[in-house]
Amino acid sequence: MLAMFMAAIEATIVATAMPAIVAELGDFSLYSWVFSSYLLMNAVTVLIYGKLSDLYGRKPVLTFGIVVFLIGSILCGFAPSMEWLIFFRFIQGFGAGAVMPIASTIVGDIYTKEERAKIQGYLSSVWGISAIMGPALGGLLVEFVSWRFVFWLNVPLGILAIIGLYLFLHENVEKKKQSIDFAGAVLLTLSVTSFMFILVEGGVRWEWISFPIFVLLVFSLFSFLLFILVERKAKDPMMPFDLWKKRSILIANLTSLTTGVILIGLSTFLPTFVQGVMEEPAIIAGLTLTTMSIGWPIAATVAGKSILKIGYRTTSIIGGISLILGSIIFIILKSNDSPLFAATGSFLIGIGMGLTTTAFIVSIQSNVNWNKRGVATATNMFMRNVGSTIGAALLGGILNTQLINYFSKHGVEDTLNLDSTAMLLDQSQRNHLSEEGRVLIQDGLSYALNSVYWVVFLFAIISFILILFLPKGDKAD
């Protein structure tokens, strides 16, 4: 629970601090890379850690992940520029890949099938506690100390988690010959990274139809095809495709991919809207995000009981409806609306995520044996992380492109650019803008973010359609 808490608080506290970070370090065009770099390493390493935990046990792998995560966190707090921050976030993400999936896998190990649904719901309450504390602490630290302490807050939590792990977790692991699919990991990293460059820089640094975009696209597809070939021949593949042959696991993994886009769309860009367009302080922006993580554990606790009564499919369908309702609120959100309205949409997204993710994890763990449980759990989280990674790049690219188009359409591209938007995110800088300039930048940011939320809505619809394909009559009994 301590390890989960550390990872969960990271998700909300950094998003709350990002407007302050970009206001100080500049380079608004790199905004989404701060999330993408962390998520990329998290996504790619999660499957390796899952496999390693099946081979060597959960304790040593989780400990290694926490240590690397803490090193990255300390370095992030010292970052002198956006480029260095992005690099340090790579390190942080490299460690984070071990935390959530292995913590969830440990739950699958130490509880019976009947207990697992209920306990997974209870453990999700960690997200609720961290959700309340994360944005509130993030807002307070940004307002009264410095955004750098947002990263250093992880250090005592991580140390406590390691101490608790060695005091209380006792496991007997049958040692096996090492067989890790590093080739698959490298190929997947290359494929996803090059695809992210296309999404973030397309229409901003390079034209969509240009030689660099074409080269990156070919390279991304070629790497992905090689990844599939390597996985099919590997002795112990990073992503065992035989797991995907069961329909419930296939649909759960595909839906986790699409809900990952929704999750990052909200957590990355909602604070920007609340601070930049609504002109609310960081702590209010954090609180609008908090409601998502309050809704998540409430729904997860309910899901733990409901999947025993009405099954995985019905529980997931209710979650899918909630995701659609939440995304509709963000489509119609305006600058003069109350932050409470934004918080309501955030809460509904949290309800949807809580219902679907809990149902998926319990369903997957009930359908595999111990020696596959680590990699099966990690595969599902991997898909959500890949969705968030691609989502951060895709939505960040849309935001940048739409802002540039808006400034160009109003004939101010010579005086306003992407970095002008960063001035909205700091109150002192905002006060130095002329009334006309401030309104123009705010309207441009609102216009660009509205485009982002239309894409989030589209992914909510896709998620709901996928859920409908889950097999009927599948209960945790």
FIDREN-934657 format. One record per residue (C-alpha): residue in one letter; residue number from 0; x, y, z. Coordinates in steps of 0.1 Angstrom, whole numbers, plus 2048, in hexadecimal, padded with zeros to 3 digits. Last residue first. Layout:
# FIDREN-934657
("A" NUM (X Y Z))
...
//
This chain:
# FIDREN-934657
("D" 476 (754 756 7AD))
("A" 475 (763 774 79C))
("K" 474 (748 777 781))
("D" 473 (748 774 75B))
("G" 472 (724 770 74F))
("K" 471 (72A 782 72F))
("P" 470 (74B 785 71D))
("L" 469 (759 7A8 719))
("F" 468 (750 7B6 6F7))
("L" 467 (73B 7D3 706))
("I" 466 (75B 7DF 717))
("L" 465 (76A 7E7 6F5))
("I" 464 (74D 7FE 6EC))
("F" 463 (750 810 70D))
("S" 462 (776 815 708))
("I" 461 (770 823 6E5))
("I" 460 (757 83C 6F2))
("A" 459 (76F 847 70D))
("F" 458 (78A 84A 6F3))
("L" 457 (774 862 6DF))
("F" 456 (76D 877 6FE))
("V" 455 (793 87A 705))
("V" 454 (797 886 6E0))
("W" 453 (77C 8A0 6E6))
("Y" 452 (78E 8AA 706))
("V" 451 (7AE 8B2 6F3))
("S" 450 (79B 8C8 6DA))
("N" 449 (78C 8DB 6F8))
("L" 448 (7AF 8DF 705))
("A" 447 (7BA 8F1 6E5))
("Y" 446 (79C 909 6E6))
("S" 445 (7A1 911 70B))
("L" 444 (7C6 917 705))
("G" 443 (7BE 92E 6E8))
("D" 442 (7A3 941 6FB))
("Q" 441 (7BB 945 718))
("I" 440 (7D7 952 701))
("L" 439 (7BF 96B 6F1))
("V" 438 (7B1 976 712))
("R" 437 (7D3 97C 721))
("G" 436 (7E0 98F 702))
("E" 435 (7C2 9A6 702))
("E" 434 (7C4 9AD 727))
("S" 433 (7E9 9B4 724))
("L" 432 (800 99A 734))
("H" 431 (814 9A4 753))
("N" 430 (7FA 996 76B))
("R" 429 (7FE 973 75A))
("Q" 428 (823 973 763))
("S" 427 (81B 979 788))
("Q" 426 (7FF 95F 787))
("D" 425 (814 943 777))
("L" 424 (801 92B 760))
("L" 423 (7F6 946 747))
("M" 422 (81B 94E 73F))
("A" 421 (820 92A 734))
("T" 420 (809 931 716))
("S" 419 (822 949 708))
("D" 418 (839 92C 705))
("L" 417 (823 91D 6EA))
("N" 416 (826 93D 6D5))
("L" 415 (819 960 6D4))
("T" 414 (827 97F 6C2))
("D" 413 (82D 972 69F))
("E" 412 (811 958 6A1))
("V" 411 (7F8 975 6A8))
("G" 410 (7E4 973 688))
("H" 409 (7C4 966 699))
("K" 408 (7C4 946 684))
("S" 407 (7EA 942 68B))
("F" 406 (7E5 945 6B1))
("Y" 405 (7C9 92B 6AF))
("N" 404 (7DD 913 698))
("I" 403 (7FB 915 6B0))
("L" 402 (7E5 90D 6CD))
("Q" 401 (7D4 8F0 6BA))
("T" 400 (7F5 8E1 6B1))
("N" 399 (803 8E3 6D5))
("L" 398 (7E4 8D4 6E5))
("I" 397 (7E1 8B9 6CA))
("G" 396 (805 8AF 6D0))
("G" 395 (800 8AE 6F5))
("L" 394 (7E1 898 6F0))
("L" 393 (7F4 87F 6DB))
("A" 392 (814 87F 6F0))
("A" 391 (802 87C 711))
("G" 390 (7EA 863 702))
("I" 389 (806 84D 6F4))
("T" 388 (815 84B 716))
("S" 387 (7F3 847 728))
("G" 386 (7E8 82C 710))
("V" 385 (80A 81B 714))
("N" 384 (805 81D 73A))
("R" 383 (7E3 80E 738))
("M" 382 (7F1 7F2 722))
("F" 381 (80E 7EC 73A))
("M" 380 (7F6 7EA 757))
("N" 379 (7E4 7CD 745))
("T" 378 (805 7BD 73C))
("A" 377 (812 7C1 760))
("T" 376 (7F5 7AE 76E))
("A" 375 (7FB 792 755))
("V" 374 (821 793 75B))
("G" 373 (81E 78F 780))
("R" 372 (801 776 77E))
("K" 371 (813 75E 766))
("N" 370 (826 749 77F))
("W" 369 (808 74B 797))
("N" 368 (7EE 73E 77E))
("V" 367 (7D8 752 768))
("N" 366 (7B2 75A 764))
("S" 365 (7AA 767 787))
("Q" 364 (7C6 780 785))
("I" 363 (7B8 78E 764))
("S" 362 (794 792 771))
("V" 361 (7A0 7A2 792))
("I" 360 (7B6 7BB 77E))
("F" 359 (79A 7C3 764))
("A" 358 (77E 7C8 77E))
("T" 357 (794 7DF 793))
("T" 356 (79F 7F3 774))
("T" 355 (77B 7F7 767))
("L" 354 (769 802 787))
("G" 353 (784 819 793))
("M" 352 (78A 829 771))
("G" 351 (765 831 76C))
("I" 350 (761 840 78F))
("G" 349 (781 855 78A))
("I" 348 (773 862 769))
("L" 347 (753 86C 77B))
("F" 346 (767 87E 796))
("S" 345 (77B 892 77C))
("G" 344 (75B 89D 76C))
("T" 343 (74E 8A8 78D))
("A" 342 (76F 8BA 795))
("A" 341 (76B 8CE 774))
("F" 340 (748 8D9 780))
("L" 339 (756 8E1 7A2))
("P" 338 (770 8F8 791))
("S" 337 (752 90E 789))
("D" 336 (74D 917 765))
("N" 335 (759 938 757))
("S" 334 (775 929 742))
("K" 333 (75E 90F 732))
("L" 332 (75A 8E9 736))
("I" 331 (743 8DA 71B))
("I" 330 (75C 8C0 70F))
("F" 329 (768 8BA 733))
("I" 328 (745 8B1 73F))
("I" 327 (741 898 722))
("S" 326 (761 886 72D))
("G" 325 (752 87F 74F))
("L" 324 (732 871 740))
("I" 323 (745 85A 728))
("L" 322 (75C 84D 744))
("S" 321 (73D 846 75A))
("I" 320 (72D 832 73E))
("G" 319 (74D 81C 73C))
("G" 318 (74D 816 761))
("I" 317 (729 809 760))
("I" 316 (734 7F2 743))
("S" 315 (752 7E6 758))
("T" 314 (73B 7DB 774))
("T" 313 (724 7CA 75C))
("R" 312 (741 7B7 74B))
("Y" 311 (754 7AD 76B))
("G" 310 (736 79C 77B))
("I" 309 (716 7A6 78C))
("K" 308 (71A 799 7AF))
("L" 307 (73F 791 7B5))
("I" 306 (749 7AD 79D))
("S" 305 (733 7C5 7B2))
("K" 304 (748 7C0 7D2))
("G" 303 (76A 7C9 7C6))
("A" 302 (75A 7E2 7AE))
("V" 301 (74C 7F6 7CC))
("T" 300 (76F 7F9 7DB))
("A" 299 (77C 802 7B9))
("A" 298 (761 81C 7B4))
("I" 297 (769 82D 7D5))
("P" 296 (78E 82A 7CD))
("W" 295 (78B 83B 7AB))
("G" 294 (772 856 7B5))
("I" 293 (78A 866 7CE))
("S" 292 (7A6 864 7B4))
("M" 291 (790 877 79B))
("T" 290 (786 890 7B6))
("T" 289 (7AA 899 7BB))
("L" 288 (7AE 8A8 799))
("T" 287 (797 8C5 7A1))
("L" 286 (7A9 8C8 7C2))
("G" 285 (7CB 8CC 7B0))
("A" 284 (7BE 8E9 79B))
("I" 283 (7B0 8F9 7BA))
("I" 282 (7D3 8F5 7CB))
("A" 281 (7E4 904 7AC))
("P" 280 (7D0 924 7AD))
("E" 279 (7B2 92B 796))
("E" 278 (7B5 940 776))
("M" 277 (799 92C 765))
("V" 276 (7AD 92A 744))
("G" 275 (7D1 925 750))
("Q" 274 (7CC 917 773))
("V" 273 (7AD 901 76D))
("F" 272 (7B6 8F8 749))
("T" 271 (7DA 8EF 751))
("P" 270 (7D0 8DB 770))
("L" 269 (7B8 8C7 759))
("F" 268 (7D3 8C0 73F))
("T" 267 (7E9 8A4 74D))
("S" 266 (7D1 892 764))
("L" 265 (7B3 892 74C))
("G" 264 (7C4 889 72C))
("I" 263 (7DA 870 73E))
("L" 262 (7BC 85D 74B))
("I" 261 (7A9 85D 72A))
("V" 260 (7C8 850 717))
("G" 259 (7CC 834 730))
("T" 258 (7A7 82C 72C))
("T" 257 (7AF 822 708))
("L" 256 (7CC 80B 710))
("S" 255 (7B9 7FC 72E))
("T" 254 (79D 7F4 716))
("L" 253 (7B5 7E0 700))
("N" 252 (7C2 7CD 71F))
("A" 251 (7A0 7C5 72D))
("I" 250 (793 7BA 70B))
("L" 249 (7B0 7A2 705))
("I" 248 (7AE 795 729))
("S" 247 (789 78D 727))
("R" 246 (78E 77E 704))
("K" 245 (7A8 764 70E))
("K" 244 (7C2 763 6F2))
("W" 243 (7D4 781 700))
("L" 242 (7E7 76D 71A))
("D" 241 (7F6 759 6FD))
("F" 240 (806 779 6F1))
("P" 239 (820 778 70D))
("M" 238 (82D 79C 70E))
("M" 237 (851 79D 719))
("P" 236 (855 77B 709))
("D" 235 (865 75E 71D))
("K" 234 (874 747 702))
("A" 233 (871 763 6E8))
("K" 232 (865 759 6C5))
("R" 231 (843 76A 6C5))
("E" 230 (84F 788 6D9))
("V" 229 (86C 78E 6C0))
("L" 228 (854 78E 6A3))
("I" 227 (83C 7A6 6B5))
("F" 226 (859 7BD 6BE))
("L" 225 (866 7BD 69A))
("L" 224 (844 7C9 68F))
("F" 223 (845 7E4 6A9))
("S" 222 (868 7EF 69F))
("F" 221 (85D 7F1 67A))
("L" 220 (83E 805 682))
("S" 219 (851 81E 697))
("F" 218 (86D 821 67E))
("V" 217 (855 827 661))
("L" 216 (842 841 675))
("L" 215 (862 852 680))
("V" 214 (86F 854 65C))
("F" 213 (84D 862 64F))
("I" 212 (84C 87C 66B))
("P" 211 (86F 887 663))
("F" 210 (868 889 63D))
("S" 209 (849 89E 640))
("I" 208 (823 89B 63E))
("W" 207 (819 8A4 662))
("E" 206 (830 8C3 660))
("W" 205 (84C 8C2 679))
("R" 204 (853 8D6 699))
("V" 203 (82E 8DC 6A1))
("G" 202 (818 8C9 689))
("G" 201 (827 8A8 694))
("E" 200 (83E 8AE 6B2))
("V" 199 (829 89D 6CD))
("L" 198 (818 881 6BA))
("I" 197 (836 879 6A3))
("F" 196 (84E 879 6C0))
("M" 195 (837 862 6D3))
("F" 194 (838 849 6B6))
("S" 193 (85F 849 6B8))
("T" 192 (85D 842 6DD))
("V" 191 (843 826 6DA))
("S" 190 (857 813 6BF))
("L" 189 (879 818 6CF))
("T" 188 (86D 80E 6F2))
("L" 187 (85B 7EF 6E3))
("L" 186 (87B 7E4 6D1))
("V" 185 (890 7E8 6F1))
("A" 184 (877 7D5 706))
("G" 183 (874 7B9 6ED))
("A" 182 (89A 7B5 6EB))
("F" 181 (89B 7B5 711))
("D" 180 (886 795 713))
("I" 179 (891 788 734))
("S" 178 (89A 764 739))
("Q" 177 (8AC 75E 75A))
("K" 176 (8AC 739 766))
("K" 175 (893 734 781))
("K" 174 (894 737 7A7))
("E" 173 (876 72A 7B9))
("V" 172 (86A 747 7CE))
("N" 171 (861 745 7F3))
("E" 170 (852 765 7FE))
("H" 169 (851 77A 81E))
("L" 168 (844 79E 81D))
("F" 167 (843 7AE 840))
("L" 166 (863 7BE 84A))
("Y" 165 (874 7C0 828))
("L" 164 (856 7D0 817))
("G" 163 (84F 7E8 834))
("I" 162 (873 7F6 833))
("I" 161 (870 7FA 80D))
("A" 160 (84F 80C 80F))
("L" 159 (85C 823 82B))
("I" 158 (879 82D 815))
("G" 157 (862 834 7F8))
("L" 156 (84B 84A 80C))
("P" 155 (868 85E 81B))
("V" 154 (875 865 7F7))
("N" 153 (854 86C 7E5))
("L" 152 (851 890 7F3))
("W" 151 (871 899 7E0))
("F" 150 (85E 89B 7BF))
("V" 149 (844 8B5 7CB))
("F" 148 (860 8C6 7DE))
("R" 147 (86C 8D4 7BD))
("W" 146 (84B 8E7 7B7))
("S" 145 (857 900 7D1))
("V" 144 (84C 90D 7F3))
("F" 143 (82B 920 7F8))
("E" 142 (815 91D 7DA))
("V" 141 (826 8FF 7C9))
("L" 140 (829 8EC 7EA))
("L" 139 (805 8F4 7F3))
("G" 138 (7F7 8E9 7D1))
("G" 137 (80B 8C9 7D1))
("L" 136 (801 8C1 7F5))
("A" 135 (7DC 8C6 7EB))
("P" 134 (7E1 8B4 7CA))
("G" 133 (7F1 896 7DB))
("M" 132 (7DF 894 7FD))
("I" 131 (7BC 88E 7F0))
("A" 130 (7C7 878 7D4))
("S" 129 (7E0 865 7E9))
("I" 128 (7C4 85C 801))
("G" 127 (7AC 852 7E5))
("W" 126 (7C7 83F 7D2))
("V" 125 (7CF 82B 7F1))
("S" 124 (7AA 822 7F1))
("S" 123 (7B3 80C 7D4))
("L" 122 (7C0 7F3 7ED))
("Y" 121 (79D 7ED 7FA))
("G" 120 (790 7E5 7D7))
("Q" 119 (7AD 7CD 7D0))
("I" 118 (7A4 7BD 7F2))
("K" 117 (780 7B6 7E9))
("A" 116 (788 7A6 7C7))
("R" 115 (7A5 792 7D5))
("E" 114 (793 782 7F3))
("E" 113 (781 768 7DE))
("K" 112 (7A0 760 7C8))
("T" 111 (7B5 75C 7E7))
("Y" 110 (7CC 777 7F4))
("I" 109 (7F2 778 7F7))
("D" 108 (7FC 774 7D2))
("G" 107 (7E2 78B 7C2))
("V" 106 (7EA 7A6 7DB))
("I" 105 (80F 7A2 7D2))
("T" 104 (805 7A7 7AE))
("S" 103 (7F6 7C9 7B5))
("A" 102 (816 7D5 7C6))
("I" 101 (829 7C6 7A8))
("P" 100 (814 7D9 78F))
("M" 99 (815 7FA 7A2))
("V" 98 (83A 7FD 7AA))
("A" 97 (850 7EC 790))
("G" 96 (84A 804 773))
("A" 95 (851 821 78B))
("G" 94 (876 81B 78B))
("F" 93 (87B 822 766))
("G" 92 (861 83E 768))
("Q" 91 (877 851 781))
("I" 90 (895 84D 76A))
("F" 89 (881 85A 74C))
("R" 88 (874 876 762))
("F" 87 (899 880 767))
("F" 86 (89C 885 742))
("I" 85 (87C 899 73F))
("L" 84 (887 8AF 75C))
("W" 83 (8A9 8B4 74B))
("E" 82 (898 8C0 72B))
("M" 81 (87F 8D6 73F))
("S" 80 (89C 8E8 74F))
("P" 79 (8B0 8EA 770))
("A" 78 (8A3 8C9 77E))
("F" 77 (8AC 8C6 7A3))
("G" 76 (88A 8B8 7AE))
("C" 75 (88A 8A0 791))
("L" 74 (8AB 891 79E))
("I" 73 (89C 888 7C0))
("S" 72 (87E 877 7AE))
("G" 71 (894 864 797))
("I" 70 (8A8 856 7B4))
("L" 69 (888 84D 7C6))
("F" 68 (87A 83A 7A7))
("V" 67 (89B 827 7A4))
("V" 66 (898 81C 7C9))
("I" 65 (873 813 7C6))
("G" 64 (879 7FE 7A7))
("F" 63 (896 7EB 7B8))
("T" 62 (880 7E4 7D6))
("L" 61 (863 7D7 7C0))
("V" 60 (87B 7BF 7AE))
("P" 59 (88A 7B2 7CE))
("K" 58 (869 7AC 7E0))
("R" 57 (853 79E 7C3))
("G" 56 (866 77D 7BD))
("Y" 55 (882 773 7A6))
("L" 54 (873 764 787))
("D" 53 (84E 771 789))
("S" 52 (85B 792 796))
("L" 51 (873 795 779))
("K" 50 (856 78F 760))
("G" 49 (841 7AB 770))
("Y" 48 (860 7C2 771))
("I" 47 (866 7BC 74C))
("L" 46 (841 7C3 745))
("V" 45 (841 7E4 758))
("T" 44 (861 7EF 748))
("V" 43 (852 7FB 727))
("A" 42 (834 80D 737))
("N" 41 (846 81F 753))
("M" 40 (862 829 73B))
("L" 39 (848 838 724))
("L" 38 (833 847 740))
("Y" 37 (84F 85B 74F))
("S" 36 (85A 869 72D))
("S" 35 (836 870 722))
("F" 34 (82E 884 741))
("V" 33 (84A 89D 740))
("W" 32 (847 89A 71A))
("S" 31 (824 8A9 71B))
("Y" 30 (831 8CB 725))
("L" 29 (84E 8CC 70C))
("S" 28 (83C 8E7 6F6))
("F" 27 (838 8FC 716))
("D" 26 (85E 901 716))
("G" 25 (861 916 736))
("L" 24 (873 90B 756))
("E" 23 (85F 921 76E))
("A" 22 (83D 922 75E))
("V" 21 (841 8FE 753))
("I" 20 (847 8F3 777))
("A" 19 (82A 908 784))
("P" 18 (812 8F9 76B))
("M" 17 (820 8D6 772))
("A" 16 (81A 8D7 798))
("T" 15 (7F7 8C8 798))
("A" 14 (801 8AE 77F))
("V" 13 (81F 8A5 795))
("I" 12 (809 8A0 7B4))
("T" 11 (7EF 88A 7A3))
("A" 10 (802 86D 795))
("E" 9 (81E 86F 7AE))
("I" 8 (805 86A 7CA))
("A" 7 (7FB 848 7BB))
("A" 6 (81F 83B 7B7))
("M" 5 (828 843 7DB))
("F" 4 (806 836 7E8))
("M" 3 (80B 815 7D4))
("A" 2 (82C 810 7E5))
("L" 1 (81D 818 807))
("M" 0 (800 800 800))
//
